């Protein structure tokens, strides 16, 4: 499938990432058309066709080629090509009526509020639990990149976007759950 920024003004991502007991990284994307893309990246199992996964970039990220680098920063960016490559390395599921209907809830007003709302840091919660993260990637045509907006994070660290829209977006799109191999 060919992706373009025009048909993907935003994309929702829910993921789990942990390196406590071996590298574990999986989750899903949901696009505006209601398509769901699952992925699982680990040393012994991959949904991905290739071993390449593109991480979003932040001001504090270390070597971007080091796939053990993971940051819990609220904001970051990813190029359209890198995001589209991640989608290509995921398994697409046919649109679900529920997701199709739910994707219509994202408006420009909501995105503006999410971008302006502070992130509440609840601090370190547990140790070696990994991170469950829900984000919205929004295309910025002026800069030619996708901006990552942290909606919520749980697990080792708890953070939440204080926008009035956060809870409903996460509730509508769903969250990655703990999965045992």
N, C-alpha and C positions, 0 to 999 in steps of 0.2 A: 504494500500500500504506500502511496506517495502522500507525504504530509506537507502542508503549507501553513505559514503563520496566519494567513487569511482565514482558513477554516479552523484553526486552533487559537482563538484569541485568549483562551485560558485552558488549563488542564489541571485536574485535581490529582493529588498523589497521597496515598497512605502507605507507610512503610514501617518495617521493623529492621533495626540494625544493631548487631552486637558482635563484639570480638572477645567476650568474656570466656566462653567455652568453645572457642573455635569461631571462625568467621561465619556469620549468619546474616543474610540480607535478602529480604523479600518484601513484596507489596503489590500494589496495583495503581494504575492510572485510570481515570475516567475522563473522556473527552466531551466536548459540547454536544456531539451527536449521540451520546449515550453508550459509546463503545467502551468496554472494559479491557484493560491490558494487564495481565498478571505477569510477574517476574519472580524468580528465585535465583539468587547468586550465592554459591558456596563452593568450597573446594571440590566436593564430590558430586554435586548435582547442579545442573543449570537448565532453566527453560531456554536461556539465550542460545542463539545460533552461534554466536562468537563469544570469546572471553572478554570482550570490550564492554565497559560500562563507563559512562561519562558522569562525573560528579559535578555538582554546581560549585561555582567559585565564590569565595568570600574574601574579604580583606585579610583575614587571619589564617586562611588555609595554608598548610604547608605545601610540600611538593604535590602538584595535582596528579602526577603519574603514580603516586603511592596510594593504592586502593585500600589501605588500612586507615588512611586519614579520614576522619569523620568529624564534622563540626556540628555543634548544636546551635550555631548562630541563627538568629531569626530570619535574616535576609541574605540573599545571595543571587547569583545570576547563572544562566546557562544559555549557550548559543542555541538558536533554532536547530542547527545541524546536529549538535550533540544531543539535544532532547529528542529529536526525531530518530536518531540512531538508537537511543534507549527504547523508544517505542517499537522500533523494528526488531529489537532483541527481546521483546516481550511476546506473550501469547495473547492474541486477540480473541475475545469472546463476542458473540453476536450481541447486538444491542438488546438490552432488557427494557421492557416497557417502563418499568419503574425508574431506571436510570435516565432514560430518554426524557421522561417527564421532569425529573429532578434537575437535569442540567439547565433547564429554562429558568431556574431561580437566580442564577448569577447575573447581576446587572452592573453597569458602570458605577452606579451609586454605591453599591456594596463593595466593589473593588476599591474605590476611592476611600471609603471608610476603613477597610481592612489595612490599606497602606498607611493611613494616618494614625491608626489606633496603636497605643503602646502595648508592649509585650510584658505581661506580668511574669516575673521569675519567682517561682515558688521554691527554688533552691534544689540542692541535691536531695533526692528522696530515698533512693536505694543504691545498692552497689552491685554491679555485675548483672543487672536486670535487662540491659539493652535499652534501646529507645524506640518508642512507638511515636511516629511523627506524622502529622497531617498537614499538608501544604497545598497552596494554590499557586500555580505558575501562571503569570499574566504577561502577555506579549506587550512590550513597549516598542512601538514602531519607530519612534524617534531615535532610540538607541540601538534598535535591531537585536534586542535580546529578550529573554524571558526573565522576569523578576520573580523570585521565590518569596512568597508571603507565608510565614509560619502561622498556622492556625492553632495547633496545639501539639504539645510534646509530653509524653508520660514515660515512666520507667525510671532510669537512673536520674533523670532530671525532669522536673515538671515546669512547663511554661505554657502560657495561653495568651492568645491575641484577645485584647479587651473589646474588640468590635462587638456591637450588638448582633452581628450576623454570624459570628463564628460558630456558635453552638448549632444553629440550624443547618449550616453548610455541612459540618462534620456528621450530623445526625442523618441528613439526606443521602450523602454519598457513602457513608459507612467508614469503618476503620479496620485496619489489619489487626488480626488477633494472633496470639501466640500459637505457633505451629510446631509440633514435634516431628522430627524426621523419622 
